[in-house]
Amino acid sequence: MSRSLIIISLLGLLHVTSAFYLPGVAPQDFKKKDALYLKVNKLSSIKYQLPYEYYSLPYCRPERIVQSAENLGEVLRGDRIENSLYQILMRVDEQCKVLCRIEMLSTPQAKAFRTKIEDDYRVNMILDNLPVAMVKWRKDESTGTLVKTYERGFPVGFKASLESQSEVKFFLHNHLRFTILYHKDATTDLARIVGFEVEPFSVKHDYEPPWDKATPTLNTCNPGRMTYVTHNLPPQPVVEGVEAIFSYDVKFVASDIRWASRWDTYLMMMDDQIHWFSIINSVMIVLFLSGMVAMIMMRTLRADINKYNQLESGEDAQEETGWKLVHGDVFRAPPNASLLATYTGTGIQIFGMSLVTMLFALLGFLSPANRGGLTTAMLMMFVFMGLFAGYFSARLYKGFRGEEWKKTTLRTALLFPGTCFCVFFALNLLIWGQKSSGAVPFGTLFALCFLWFGISVPLVFVGSYFGYKKPAAEEPVRTNKIPRQIPEQPWYMNPVFSCLVGGVLPFGAVFIELFFILTSMWLHQFYYLFGFLALVFVILLITCAEITIVLAYFQLCSEDYHWWWRAYFTSGSSALYLFAYSGFYFYSKLDITKTVPMLMYFGYMLIVSYGFFCLTGTIGFYACYFFVRKVFASVKID
């Protein structure tokens, strides 16, 4: 029945994923003078972390603001994509085009600009699904040549002190020079956009009064007089009562970059802290340790099994020591068996979500062109994997001879998602209080609740029904009615100590890759190393399994048969190191000083660590479970 259940679920997942439309995957051809629609996105800051809508600042606004349709992942990321006043025609250069004029900056307007400049906010725009970026040249250490890289968005403004003045003042980037790269078809007049670059300027525009709104003419920027904006012109101050004029240039440049490779430059935005050799070195070390552990375990176990099976006399049997003595108690149900079954079901759910999402990412379905696709895919996969969570939790709980399967199923459906939702909702209230676009609207919260209670919870109950209906697995040895007394344990077999030691190796397998993931999350960089991530994920599985098996073997050799929960906590304790590392990353790499972004960071990292605990704990538990069954089925017990 379980095989048919798995096949039906996979077919359902394939049906759902085939219905997704991936925006940005299909190329769009433009003729000369075709209208291009430049859209504005959120304001973002690595210092403050809370995103804001573009029009939360007094930028030039169209009469009617139209929001683009967004998927679930975009909304959760705080993206708010809207139309703008920028008018761009394909392959038509523009110079000194005035966008709008603010006669006098009011006190609230000047304060809003100064606050965003102080918090290092950057403006994000989109053209043909490409994010706007500033060009940065960095030196390739291997070749010594300069390599073109992109830095997403551009700053709202900057702080500086003018010559002969000590006071630091705020200045606004009010002139933008767009460079649009295009690749032209050799046989037709059609072209595709392959790059969207910007160079921001701050300039105090000057003009001959009075102001002509229909056809404004500037003295500081006039193509007829061959006058163009440069960085040497007086900048635009952010002061109450000062006039502000917004303008832009557009320049089209032919490029040899093909449409399929247009994201390559964006994906080079990672800084020099990418150490490929460090990643490979870490993987090789963990593989070497895992190989050693596996070899030791195989040799030791084979010797033990041969020794026990070759005992002939009853006198010898009475003198035996080690893990065989606990055969009558090793499968005794643990305390809080229902909770253990719940956590293993949750771990299976997260494991399935990670596996399928990573597979889609490796196949290219979750490229950066598909904004919010990764978040959406993870949520949908987690929801549908509720089927397997219910099945595996019910199977384990029935193996414990438990009777309250409905209570266990309900706990499986509600415990982990409920905890995460409570933390998420509390953080959302704080973000909403800051009037940030990162606050999830009520409609999206309702959609999340529908996915949870309308799809995930019923699937957990369906899986649990099939899991509990199937006969429980036969134990290889009988369990005694009277529990065996456990001898006094040495200090190094203390549960807390052994669990903390067991979490070191799984964390060591992922901590380098964790740095890149945290950088993409909190420093707003693209993450595309899914090949390395898949390799590290496999190493994590092997490491969790082997370290748990080794420590469980030592525990059973000490005649301590309380291995169920300890097997879960041994590899699950790596989540403690993950959360501790996130704290180290916060204080060493981030410049967050305000309370709400700080709470947001540690709140989300708490959710990530909780999920990592369930994932690694479940991997270690099932590895240990199959190991114990295999070992005790291999010896002759009267």
N, C-alpha and C positions, 0 to 999 in steps of 0.2 A: 504493500500500500504506500510505503514511503517513497518508492521509486516513482510511482504514478503521480504522487503529490508533487515531487520535485519537477517532473517533466511538465506537468500542467502549469506550474508556477513559472518555469522558464519560458514556456510558450506565451504565457500572459505578459511577461516582461518584454519579450521580443515584439509582441503586438503593440504594446504601449510605446516602446521606443521607436518603432517604425512610424508612429504618428507624429513624432516631434519634427518641427521645422527648425533647421539650424540657421538663424540669420547670419548673414555675412559670408556664408559658404559659397553661394552662387555669385559669380562676378556680374558686374553691371557695366554696360558699355555706354559711353556718352559721345554724342556728336558735338561739334564745335558750336558754342553759344547755348548749349543746353543748360538749364538752370540747375545749380547745385544747392542743396539745402544743408546749410551749416546749422547744426543743433548744439545747444548748450547743455552741459551736464552739471553735476554737483560741484561744489567747492569742497576741497579735501585738504587735510593737513596731517602730517605725521606727528606733529607736536601736540595737536589737540584731539585728533582722531575722529571727532564728531563731524560728519558731513553736513553741509547746508545746501539748500537750493540756490541756483545761480541768481535768481531774482530776489533772493533775500538781501542782496546788496542793490543799491540804486543804479544798476546798469540800465542801458537803453532797452526799453521794453516794447514789444509789439502791442498793438491794440488788443489783440486776443491771443492769450498764451495757450498753446495746444500741447498737451503732454503726449509723448509717444507711448505706444503700448509696451509694457514691460513684463517680463516673466517674473516668477516668484523669487528667483535668485537676485535679480536686479533690485527689486524692492527691498529685500532683506539687506542688501549691501548699501542701501541709501541712495542709489542712482535715481535721479529725476531728470529725464531727458525731455527738453522742451524746445520749441522753435525760437528763432532769433530774427533780428533785423538785418543781419548780414546778407547782402545780395551778391552772389558769385555766379558768373557764367563760365562754362567750360572753355578753357584755353583763351580767355580774355583777361589780360592784365589790367589791374586797376591801381591808380595812384591817388593817395590823399583823399580817399572817399570818406566824407563825414557821416558818422552814424547818428549822433544826436548831440545835444548841448544841454548842460545843466547850468542855468543862469547863475545860481548861487547855491553852493552846498549848504544845506541846513545843518543844524547841530546834530540831529540823529543820523543824518547821512554821513557826515564826516566821522562821527564816532563809530559807525558801522564799518567804514573802510579802515579806520585806524585799528580797530579790534582785530579784523581779519589779517591785516598786514602784520600786526604784533604776533599773532598766532601762526604765522607762516602758511597761510592758506594759499592754495593754488587753484586756478580756474581750469576746468576740464571742458573740452568741446569735442564734437564728433562730426566727421565728414565722410560719407560713404562707409560708415561703420569703422573708420579709423580714428583713434583718439589723437588729439593734437599733442605735439611734443616739441620740446626745445632740443636743438642739436648740441651735443656735447662730444668733443673729441678727446679720446684717451689713448695713451700710448700702449701698444701691444708689447709686453715685456719679452716675448719670444722673438719677435721680428724687429722691434724697434720702430715700427711704422705707426702712424696715427690711424685709429679706427673710429668710424662714425657711430655714435650711440645716441639714443633718445632718452630724454627725461620727461616723463609724462606731465602735461599741463604747463602752465606758466604762473609765476607769482602774481597775486593781486597788486602788489607794490613792493616797496622796500623802504628801509630806514637808513638815513645818512645825515651827516652834518655838512653843510655847505662850507666853502672856503672862507676862512677868517671868522667862522662861527663855531662855537663849541656845542651849541644846542642840537640835539638829535631831532630831526623832523621826519615826517612821513610823506612819501611820494607815491603817486598812483600810476600804474601802467595803463595809459589811456590811448595809446596808439599801438596797433598790432600789425606786423608784417607777415602775412601768410605766404608760405612757399608750398605750392601743391605740385607734387611729382606725378607725372602721368606716363603711361606706356602706350604708345600709338601702334595700331595695327598697320603693318606695312602695305596691305592690299586695300584696306578701306580707310575711311576718314574717322573711324571710331577709336576711342581711347579709353583706357581704364586708369583709375586713380590708384597710385601705389605708394603715396607718401603724403603726410599732412604735417607740415612744420610751421613753427611760429617763432618770431623774434619780438618780444615786447619792448616798448619804449615808453618813457615818461617824458612828456613834452608839454610845456605851457604854451598852448596855441595862441597865436596872435592873428588879428584880422582887422580890416578897415571897417569901422562902424558906419552904418548900422548893420546888424546881423541879418543876412538874407537867408531865411529858412529854406526856401526852395532851391537856390543854387549858391550855397555858401562858398566863399573863397577865402583861403587862409594864406597868411604871409609866411608862416613857419613851414608850410607844406604846399607847394604849388608846382605841379608838373609843367605848366606853361612857362614858368620862370626857371625851370630846372632846379627847384628848391625841394629838397627831400628831408625827411626826418632822420636825424642822427642822434647818437648818444651824447653829443656835445651841446645840444640845445638845453636851455633852462628847463628843469623838470616840473611836473605838475604837482604842486603841494596839496596836501589834504588838510584844508583849513576851512572853518566855517566862513561862509560869505564869499568864497572864491569860486570863480567860474571854472567849469570843467567841460572840455570838448572831447568827445570820443571819435576816433578815426581809425582807418585801416588801409593797408595796401594788399594787393593780391598779385602774386607772381607765379606763373605756370612754367615748370621746367620739365623738359623731356628726360626720361630715365630709361636705362636698360633693365631695370628691375622688372621682373614679370609679376603678374598679379598673384600667382601662387606663392611668391617669395616675399610679398610686401610686409609680412609680419616679422621677418628675420631681424631687421634693425631694432624693432621694438623689444624683441626677446633678448637683445644684447644689453639691456639696461641694468642687469646685475652688476654690482661693483666688483672690485678685485678680490673680494673675499670668497669668491667661488674657487675652491681648491679641489679640482677633480681628483688629484692624486690622494688627497686626504680621504675622500669618499671611498675610493678603491682600496686604499690602505686599511680603512676601518672594516670594510666588507671582508677583506682577506684575513684580517686578524680574527674576526668573529668566526669565519669559516674554519680557520685552523683550530681555534679553541673548541668549536663544536665537534670537529673531527676527533680531537683528542678525547673529549668527554664520551663520545659515542664508542670509541675503541675501548676505553677503560670499562665502560658499562657492559659491553658485550663480553669481554674477557672475564670480568668479575662474576657476572651473572651466570655465565656458562659453567664456571668452576663451582659456584654455589649449587646450581641445579644438579650437576653431576654428583656432588658430594651427598646431597640429600637423597637422591634416587639410588645411590649405591650403599646406603646404610642397611645392614643386614640384621643385626641383633637388636633386641629391645633395649638392651643396656646402652648401646650407642645412641638409640633414639632418645633416651631420657637425657643424655648428655648434650644433645644438640642445642645450639643457640642461634640467634639471628631472626631473620624475618619469617621463617617457617613457623615459629612458635605462635605467631599471631594469626594463623590461618582461620581460627574460629571467630575472630573479631574484626578482621580487616574489612569485611563488607557490612558491618553493623551501621545502620543509618545514623548520620551525624545529627547533632542538635540543629534546630532551625533548618530542617531539610527543605521545607517549602521555599525559604528565602534563597538557599543555594541553587535550587532548581530555577528560580526566577532570574538570578544573576547569570546562570549559564545560558538560559534562553536569550537574555538581552545580549550577551556576548556573541552568540551565534548570529543574532540580528545585525549587530554592528560589523561582524566579520563578513557576512554576505553583502552588506551595503558597500564595504570597502573593496571587496573583490570585484563586484560587478562595475562599480564606478571607475575603478582603476583600469578595468578592461576597456570600457568605453573611452577613457582618456588615452590609453595606448593606441586605440584605433583612430584617434583624431576627432572624435565626436565632441570633445570638450575643449576645443582650442580657444585661445583668448578672444578670437573673433566672435565667439558665442558668449556674449556677456551674461554673467549669472548662470551659465549652463552648469558649471560644476556644483554650485550650491543647490540648484534645482534638482540635478540628478541625484545628489546625495540624499536629499529629503525624500524624493520619490522612492529610491531604492530602500531607504530605511522603512518607509511605510509598507512596502510590499514584502519586505523580509520579515514582517510580523508573523507571517504564516509559519516560517521555520522556527521563530522564537517560541511560538506556542507548541509546536510539535516536539522540539527537543526538551523544553522544560517539562512537558507532560511525560515524556518517555523517562526522564531521569527521576521525576517525582514518583512515578509508578514503580520504578526499580527500588525506591525507598519504602515501598508498601504504603504510601500515603493515600489517604482517602479524600482529602479536601482539594480535589483537582480544580474545581471552579474558582476557589479562593486563590490558588496558585496562579491560575490563568489570568485572573483579573489583576493580580499583582504584577505579573509579567507585562501585561498591556499598559499598566499605569505608572509603575515605579520609576523607571529610568526616564521615559518621556515627561512624566509629571514633574520630576525634580528639575530637569532641564527647562521645562516651560516656566516653572516658578521663578528660576533665576533669570531667564530671558525676559519674563514679564516685568519683574522688578527693575531690571536694567532699562527696559523700554520706557517705563514710567519716568526714570531719571533723564533719559535722552529726550523724551517728549517735553519734560520741564525745561530743557535747554533750547526748545524750538528747532531741533535739528531734523534734517530730512532723513536721518538714520532711524528715527522713531517709526516703527512699523504701524501703518494705519489700521483702523478697526477692521476694514474689509479683509486685509491680509491675515490678521489674527483669526478672523472667522474662518478663512480658508485653511489655515493651519489646524484649527480645531476640527474642521470637517475631515481633513486628511487623517487626523489622529483618531477621532471617535467614529467617523463614518467609514473608514477603510481599514486602518491599522488594527484597531481593537477587534472588529469582527474577524479579520484574518487570523489574529492570535487565537481566538476561540475556535476557528475552523481547524487550524493546525493542532491545537490542543485536543480537540475531539478525536482526530485521527491518531494522535500520539498516545492518548490514554486508552483508546480502543484496542490498540495492538498489544499482544501479550508482553509482559515484562521479560527482559533478558534474564536467562538462567545464570545464577552465580556459579563459578567453578568450584567453590567450597561451601560447606554448610556453616551457618553462623550459630555459635553457642548461645544458649539461653542466658547464661550468667557471664557478664563481662569479665575479662581477664584484667588483673591488676597490672598497672603499668609501672615498671621500676623507675627509680629516680634517674632523671636524665642529666647528662653533663651540661655545663653552661653553654656550650656552643650549639646545643640542640634546643635552646630556648626558642619558642615559636616566633617571638618578635625579632630576635637576632637573625634567625635563619631566613625568615621572610625578607628582611631588609637586605641581607646578603644576596638572596636570590633575585632581587629586582635590579641589581647592578648590571648584569650582563645584557638583559633585554634592552635596558636604556642605552647601554653602550653601543648597541646595534643601530640605534636610530638618532642619536643626539646630533650628529653632524647634519643629517638630512633635516632634522628638526629646526636647525638654524635657518635653513633656506625657506622652510615653510613659514616660520615666524616672520621672516623678512618679507615674504610676499603678503602676509596677512596685515602686518602693522607698519611696514614701510612702503606699501602700495606699489609693489613690483610684481611683474608677471611671474607665475610659477609654471614651468613647462618641463621639468625634469622627471616626467612620469616613468621613463625607463629606469632611471636610478631608484625612483620611489618603489617601483615594483620589485626590484632586486632587494632593496632594503626590507621590504615587507616580507619577502620569502625568508630572508635571514632572521627577521624578528620571529617568525613562526617557528623556525628550527631552534632558535635560541631559547624561546619561552618553553618549548617542549622539553628540551634536553636538560635545562637547569632545574626544572620542576621534577623531572624523573630522577635525577641524581640526588637531590635533597630528600625526596620521598623515599628513595632506597636507603639512605643513611638513617632516616627516621624509623623505617620498618626494622632495620637491623638493630636499632636501639629498643625494639619491642614496644614502640609507640604506634598504635594503630589508628590514632585520630588524624588521618591524613586528608580527609575530604576538604575541609575549609583551608587547611594549610597549603594544599596544592593550588587552590585558587589564589591565595594571598601571596604565594611565593613569586610568581611571575607578575601578578597584579600590582605588587608593591612598586614596580617600575613607574607607575603613575605618580608616586610621591616624588621621584627624582625628576620626572617631567615637569611637575608643577614647580619644584624648586629651581629647575633650570629656567623656566619661564620668568621667575622672579629675578634670576641673575641677568637674563636677557633684558628685562625691563630697566634695570638700573645701569646696565653697561651700554646698551644700544639705543634706548629711547630717551626722548627729552620731554616726557609727559610730566607736568607739574600740577595740573588742576585735578580736583577731586573726582568729578564725574568720569572723565576719560580713564583715570586710574582704576576706578571701580569697574568700568566697562572692560578694561583689559583683564583684570584678575577674575572677573565674573565669567568671561568667555573662556579663559584658560582653565578655570575650574570645571566648566562643562567638558572641555576637550580632555582634561585629565581624568574625569569621571568615565568618559567613554573609553579612554585608553585602558583604564583599570578593568572595565568589563571585558574588553577585547583580549588583553593579554592574560587576564585571569582565566578566562574560558579556554583559551588555547592551552595553557599549562594544565588546567584541570582535566580536560579530555585526554591529553597526552598521558597524564599520570593514571587516569582511569583505565585506559586501554593497556597501559604497562602493567598495572597491578593485576588485571584480569589475566593477561597473558602469562605472567610469572607464576601465579598460583594455579593456573591450569596446566603448567608444565611439570609440576612435582607430584609425586605419589603420596597421597594423604589417606591414611586408613580411616 
